[in-house]
């Protein structure tokens, strides 16, 4: 009897662990040109891999690690958010030093202080404490990949930012902590271009915390960007999916092209 119970227990474990990960194909386009782009997203146990044509990005939310890979040149960068900003700061300081030295001596101190303030803003983007965020559920419904979705609209300081199609019965919370993920994405953004800051708000996180948004429309100046999940399946993902290939060379962010220098612009 104990042997039978043991077999049943093992079988149950195998069933529950058979498909712990997700693989998504996402298509997106801008409404002003309609050119469709696509990328793959893998996630499992709070590790996310995003595969774009020119760059692959891996986030390990458990270890707070970020990896950028460029398959074309077999190179990668890996580090924490602190490592990222440390390298960004060091590179910017070198670039700023070169620019400041071109100025008259009496203007150099003022220019350095201005650049230093800009770097601090980039390292510490604004929080949502002073932002007015409003989320409205519409009457619009749609079926995407077999899931019934409801359309929500997100407003920031009275301006519409995004439409979201939220599935009613899709729970991915065991494999993806949306709050951690969105906060990390926001912290990677600069203080000048931090369009994701509203996504770290309590209201936004409450809306999507357990699910995966199947379609979004982001409102830009003069056009919108539409993202839609066109394929979504569960599959057991091996460890190597979330690691740089062993034949890739570790390099700096500048060498990888993540940080643009004057020579590259």
C-alpha atoms as one frame of an Amber mdcrd trajectory, in Angstrom:
protein
   0.000   0.000   0.000   2.849   2.375   0.883   4.465   1.603  -2.483   1.235
   2.525  -4.280   0.991   5.755  -2.280   4.594   6.560  -3.170   3.934   6.007
  -6.874   0.826   8.202  -6.690   2.833  10.933  -4.914   5.603  10.857  -7.517
   3.036  10.915 -10.317   1.313  13.908  -8.724   4.635  15.783  -8.423   5.455
  15.051 -12.058   2.058  16.335 -13.162   2.315  19.549 -11.149   5.866  20.202
 -12.421   5.290  19.105 -16.014   4.543  22.549 -17.466   5.859  25.189 -15.061
   7.005  27.714 -17.665   5.474  29.846 -20.406   6.499  30.746 -23.951   4.804
  33.704 -25.634   4.957  35.173 -29.109   4.142  38.869 -29.071   3.519  41.034
 -32.130   3.598  44.826 -32.037   3.244  47.687 -34.468   2.913  51.461 -34.552
  -0.342  52.791 -35.943   1.461  55.283 -38.175   3.237  52.633 -40.268   1.627
  49.231 -39.430   4.953  47.371 -39.780   4.572  44.270 -37.635   7.448  43.276
 -35.353   7.549  40.202 -33.166   9.513  38.860 -30.235   9.486  35.868 -27.913
   9.038  35.936 -24.141   9.918  33.060 -21.827   9.185  33.075 -18.107   9.368
  30.542 -15.333   9.838  30.811 -11.564  10.426  34.584 -11.724  12.965  34.483
 -14.522  12.072  36.244 -17.773  13.777  36.101 -21.147  12.852  38.529 -23.947
  14.193  37.714 -27.405  14.227  40.593 -29.877  15.949  40.480 -33.293  19.002
  42.462 -32.120  19.051  41.959 -28.361  18.104  39.312 -25.824  17.386  40.384
 -22.248  17.130  38.109 -19.209  15.783  39.195 -15.814  16.278  36.965 -12.760
  13.931  38.434 -10.171  15.094  35.938  -7.547  18.727  37.044  -7.745  18.039
  40.617  -8.947  20.259  39.961 -11.958  20.059  41.410 -15.471  21.671  39.916
 -18.575  21.942  41.498 -22.029  23.020  39.262 -24.912  23.809  39.914 -28.562
  23.745  36.621 -30.484  25.219  38.242 -33.617  28.543  38.892 -31.877  28.386
  36.174 -29.162  28.811  38.665 -26.324  26.899  39.439 -23.124  26.786  41.645
 -20.036  25.499  40.379 -16.676  25.069  42.186 -13.372  22.731  43.683 -10.794
  20.823  46.930 -11.207  23.523  48.572  -9.073  26.217  47.211 -11.414  24.291
  48.581 -14.369  24.014  52.111 -12.995  27.613  52.083 -11.741  28.862  51.342
 -15.248  26.467  53.858 -16.797  27.657  56.533 -14.366  31.354  55.809 -15.010
  30.857  55.959 -18.773  28.833  59.169 -18.594  31.383  60.796 -16.315  34.141
  60.086 -18.837  32.018  61.508 -21.665  31.024  64.544 -19.583  34.625  65.206
 -18.595  35.600  65.361 -22.253  32.741  67.754 -23.043  33.381  70.006 -20.039
  37.026  70.419 -20.959  35.908  71.967 -24.245  34.222  74.822 -22.334  35.881
  77.999 -21.054  37.455  77.357 -17.634  35.085  79.720 -15.803  32.056  77.670
 -16.980  33.389  74.212 -16.228  32.340  73.984 -12.539  28.761  75.027 -13.320
  28.565  72.550 -16.200  29.844  69.711 -13.997  27.183  70.445 -11.354  24.459
  70.448 -14.007  25.612  67.119 -15.447  25.887  65.619 -11.962  22.264  66.573
 -11.244  21.189  64.952 -14.509  22.966  61.711 -13.590  21.332  61.626 -10.143
  17.886  62.001 -11.745  18.669  59.119 -14.105  19.793  56.894 -11.230  16.774
  57.733  -9.076  13.649  58.221 -11.228  10.607  59.974  -9.786   8.279  57.848
  -7.665   4.523  57.655  -8.187   3.794  59.592  -4.990   3.049  62.846  -6.835
   1.308  61.255  -9.817  -2.436  61.138 -10.347  -3.209  57.663 -11.697  -6.726
  56.678 -12.693  -7.805  53.309 -14.131 -11.203  52.902 -15.777 -12.864  49.632
 -16.783 -14.748  49.944 -20.058 -17.685  47.915 -21.333 -15.557  46.546 -24.182
 -14.814  42.805 -24.188 -12.790  40.630 -26.545 -11.638  37.028 -26.838  -7.877
  36.625 -27.257  -6.319  33.160 -27.556  -9.492  31.688 -26.114  -9.448  33.935
 -23.024 -12.275  36.363 -22.330 -10.759  39.792 -21.712 -12.018  43.115 -20.418
 -10.606  46.440 -21.622  -9.200  48.911 -19.085  -7.841  52.401 -19.703  -4.995
  53.966 -17.702  -4.734  57.752 -17.241  -1.707  59.592 -15.840  -2.342  63.151
 -14.638  -5.496  63.208 -16.763  -3.778  61.981 -19.944  -4.538  58.556 -21.379
  -1.422  56.381 -21.381  -2.520  52.859 -22.163  -5.385  50.508 -22.976  -5.148
  47.034 -21.438  -7.043  43.872 -22.313  -7.025  41.827 -19.099  -7.960  38.121
 -19.211 -10.462  37.079 -16.571  -9.157  33.527 -16.043  -5.404  33.472 -16.645
  -3.186  33.168 -13.576   0.610  33.233 -14.073   1.497  34.499 -10.594   3.367
  31.319  -9.641   5.866  31.989 -12.444   5.955  35.784 -12.684   5.868  38.418
  -9.949   4.547  41.352 -11.954   5.221  43.870  -9.194   8.936  42.997  -9.044
   9.200  42.838 -12.818   7.602  46.210 -13.507   9.575  47.888 -10.733  12.826
  46.608 -12.224  11.846  47.824 -15.690  11.020  51.234 -14.256  14.353  51.423
 -12.410  16.173  50.680 -15.657  14.503  53.699 -17.261  15.959  57.174 -17.003
  14.412  60.100 -15.142  13.886  61.854 -18.476  12.170  59.041 -20.350  10.555
  57.053 -17.569   7.267  56.258 -19.287   6.867  53.165 -17.103   6.698  54.949
 -13.757   2.899  54.686 -13.529   3.191  50.902 -13.888   4.742  50.694 -10.428
   1.676  52.246  -8.802  -0.479  50.269  -6.393  -3.524  50.670  -8.653  -1.748
  49.311 -11.732  -0.132  46.425  -9.864  -3.435  45.421  -8.310  -4.964  45.216
 -11.796  -2.380  42.894 -13.358  -0.603  41.271 -10.411  -1.767  37.685 -11.066
  -2.278  37.670 -14.807  -0.606  38.513 -18.119  -2.016  41.321 -20.255  -2.847
  39.895 -23.687  -3.118  43.177 -25.584  -2.000  46.735 -24.911  -2.257  50.012
 -26.776   0.279  52.615 -25.647  -0.547  56.217 -26.498   2.384  58.174 -27.942
   2.525  61.640 -29.500   0.713  61.309 -32.830   0.434  57.517 -32.880  -0.148
  54.422 -30.754   1.890  51.263 -30.241  -0.135  48.036 -30.133   1.224  44.865
 -28.508  -0.650  41.575 -28.660   0.129  38.044 -27.536  -0.553  35.883 -30.603
   0.630  32.572 -29.153   0.923  31.386 -25.559   1.783  27.932 -24.329   3.095
  26.205 -21.237   6.319  24.246 -21.445   8.961  23.045 -19.011  12.007  25.275
 -19.548  15.526  24.056 -18.832  18.017  26.110 -16.826  20.110  27.051 -19.855
  17.212  29.059 -21.312  17.929  31.752 -18.719  21.734  31.683 -18.925  24.240
  33.096 -21.447  25.607  30.398 -23.790  28.995  29.125 -22.631  30.688  30.295
 -25.834  29.607  33.937 -25.309  32.185  36.467 -24.107  31.425  38.774 -21.129
  31.949  42.444 -22.047  31.085  45.923 -20.809  27.817  47.694 -21.582  29.675
  50.016 -23.922  31.287  47.134 -25.812  27.866  45.532 -26.144  26.375  48.777
 -27.452  23.898  49.225 -24.581  25.504  52.554 -23.695  25.908  54.792 -26.740
  29.092  56.855 -26.918  29.801  59.874 -29.099  31.707  57.656 -31.499  28.605
  55.494 -32.046  26.088  58.295 -32.499
